[in-house]
Amino acid sequence: MKLLITGTDHGLGRAMAEEFLKRGNTVYAGEYCQATSLLNELEGKYPDTLIRFPLDVTSDSSVRDAVEVVKQHTDSLDIILNNAAILGDIEKSILDDLDFDEMVRVFDTNAVGDLRVCHYAMPLLLSGKTKLVLDISSEAGSMRTTHPGCTEHRCFAYFMSKAGVNMGGKIIATFLKDKGGHVLLVHPLWMKTFMRGEQDTAATFYPEEVAVMIADLAESYPDYMPEGENINFIDAQGNQLLW
Ligand SMILES: NC(=O)c1ccc[n+]([C@@H]2O[C@H](COP(=O)([O-])OP(=O)(O)OC[C@H]3O[C@@H](n4cnc5c(N)ncnc54)[C@H](OP(=O)(O)O)[C@@H]3O)[C@@H](O)[C@H]2O)c1
């Protein structure tokens, strides 16, 4: 398969890039900051199937340029894998000194960023066989979750942005329905990544473990689609989540 993955510098994005490469796929890897990207470690290992380029999902021109790079190599994609995201402030509640500019940055990166990538890469996806949009969402974007970590009266920007990811995915699924396309919204569980600025050692899974689960899901995504639908919201272990 041919995949475009965003945010492949670190964490889950980097781990997924390596996992899909190991399985013989071609990975078009968008890196936010190539100087510090851990994909540098893979340089030379997959000379024909790893194609790297800078990608800032908040910038129209960056996304457009990145897709132009992909087009120099292929005329189709099987999967758009939206992974890039930032957390923003997770402490402040409604009466605190909220940073609305930062919230807009979080929303732009996480929700609008996914849409921007889908917009520019959609013609390639429509020319592919699989036509799967796989969005790394979060249980935090669920309206009905009862998970304690996702029912706080704070984390406005991140929670709202992930609900936006889900709604964006739902609208794209409607567009893709008569074209044979699908959307999978995946909560990648709690990972020991550096999203909070330092490694979250209390978390349950290493990103490499979750990358294996997500590559498995990508290979069998029709099994996770409810009858008659072309979209679902699940966790990386395939468990159904509440919208
Ligand atoms: N960690 C968890 O427990 C958890 C739980 C639920 C959902 N998630 C989701 O899982 C995904 C991966 O998160 P992670 O834990 O692996 O975090 P991470 O290590 O911080 O990875 C995020 C990636 O996105 C990149 N990025 C940031 N801003 C970007 C931009 N404007 N354009 C393009 N790329 C950008 C980062 O690049 P730099 O590193 O160079 O800044 C990094 O490579 C995210 O969608 C996150 O919301 C994570």
The ligand as a Gaussian input file, in Angstrom:
#p B3LYP/6-31G(d) Opt

LIG

0 1
 N       -0.054000      10.138000      23.507000
 C       -1.272000       9.678000      23.802000
 O       -1.486000       9.010000      24.825000
 C       -2.403000       9.963000      22.861000
 C       -3.703000       9.634000      23.270000
 C       -4.751000       9.871000      22.389000
 C       -4.502000      10.378000      21.138000
 N       -3.222000      10.689000      20.773000
 C       -2.996000      11.182000      19.416000
 O       -1.976000      10.416000      18.801000
 C       -1.320000      11.208000      17.771000
 C        0.187000      11.140000      17.949000
 O        0.503000      11.709000      19.209000
 P        1.877000      11.384000      19.958000
 O        1.506000      10.960000      21.316000
 O        2.720000      10.513000      19.118000
 O        2.485000      12.848000      20.096000
 P        3.875000      13.466000      19.563000
 O        4.992000      12.552000      19.880000
 O        3.893000      14.861000      20.092000
 O        3.662000      13.460000      17.994000
 C        2.978000      14.476000      17.296000
 C        3.676000      14.671000      15.971000
 O        3.012000      15.735000      15.269000
 C        4.037000      16.652000      14.794000
 N        3.485000      17.990000      14.621000
 C        3.244000      18.954000      15.555000
 N        2.757000      20.055000      14.959000
 C        2.692000      19.791000      13.634000
 C        2.296000      20.538000      12.484000
 N        1.848000      21.798000      12.580000
 N        2.376000      19.938000      11.272000
 C        2.813000      18.675000      11.145000
 N        3.224000      17.925000      12.181000
 C        3.154000      18.478000      13.415000
 C        5.118000      16.597000      15.858000
 O        6.342000      17.079000      15.363000
 P        7.487000      17.566000      16.395000
 O        7.674000      16.450000      17.361000
 O        8.669000      17.805000      15.501000
 O        6.952000      18.810000      17.043000
 C        5.136000      15.085000      16.141000
 O        5.917000      14.407000      15.210000
 C       -1.919000      12.609000      17.914000
 O       -2.952000      12.773000      16.966000
 C       -2.504000      12.608000      19.314000
 O       -3.537000      13.554000      19.469000
 C       -2.169000      10.495000      21.591000

